[in-house]
Amino acid sequence: MKKIKKFTLIAILLLLVITGASSIVITRENEYSLIWQFGKIDYVVSTPGISFKIPFVQTTDKLPKQTLIYDLSPSDVITSDKKTMICDSYILWRITDPIKFSQTLNSSIMNAESRLDAIVYNSTKNVISRTPQDEVISGRNGALSQAVIDNIGTSLDQYGIELLAFETKKLDLPSDNKAAVYERMISERDNIAATYTAEGSSEAQKIRNTTDMEITVLLSEAEKEAEILIAEGEAEYMRILSEAYNDESKQEFYSFVRSLDALEVSMKGGNKTVILTPDSPIAQVFYGH
């Protein structure tokens, strides 16, 4: 009897331990805990820590909460000008609604990646098919990625998924026509550059012509003003002289000074002789008349 009681006690304790362990739910920071009851999700634990469920009645399923990466297979896409390109890309995504995710994708990451692959590829193909090849190439700085995300829109909400980023690892031309396309693009860029250069030279010549004309007008006006000032100055000079030598005594002195000036001018140079008549104003200076 003692052995039976001891065995029964151990069995009860073991059952209690198993029951207690099966009722504990440990949720980590990077995961969701889905609590199932009778084939349906009863509730979701999204905060990290320890919680409890009904043992043997409720079961637990886990889904990742962190950002996930999915590498799409390289695929051929055709631009609006009928040029084939090879697109190799990847996406960043996460589960935002674990209940929708579980109901639509059977809690399967593989099912989610398969659905994402189809949706993202179709969106990429649609965007590139509406875009010329040169804009596709120049859009690798972010414009193409944003256009693909905008094209997808809210179509992933029904699966409880959020698309965080779409990035192209490689967006290139097939090797058989890459050289021809590059040569055409270089030629087009050269033509555009030549057009800009010609327009710039024409505009520069217009500016130079306008500037030269303005300078000519300013110089002409300045010379005109200078001539007017010189004429006014000479007139004022003659007026002052006229007033200064207005009487007879001053007139004699003026004649004396002018005669000396004339003699000085005539004597400039080497070995000159001046012959004067007695009635010359200069001779009168020396004779004292």
Helices and strands as residue ranges (DSSP letters): H 2-23, E 24-27, E 31-37, E 40-45, E 49-52, E 58-64, E 68-71, E 75-78, E 84-95, H 98-105, H 109-129, H 133-138, G 139-141, H 143-152, G 157-159, E 161-172, H 178-244, H 248-266, H 281-287
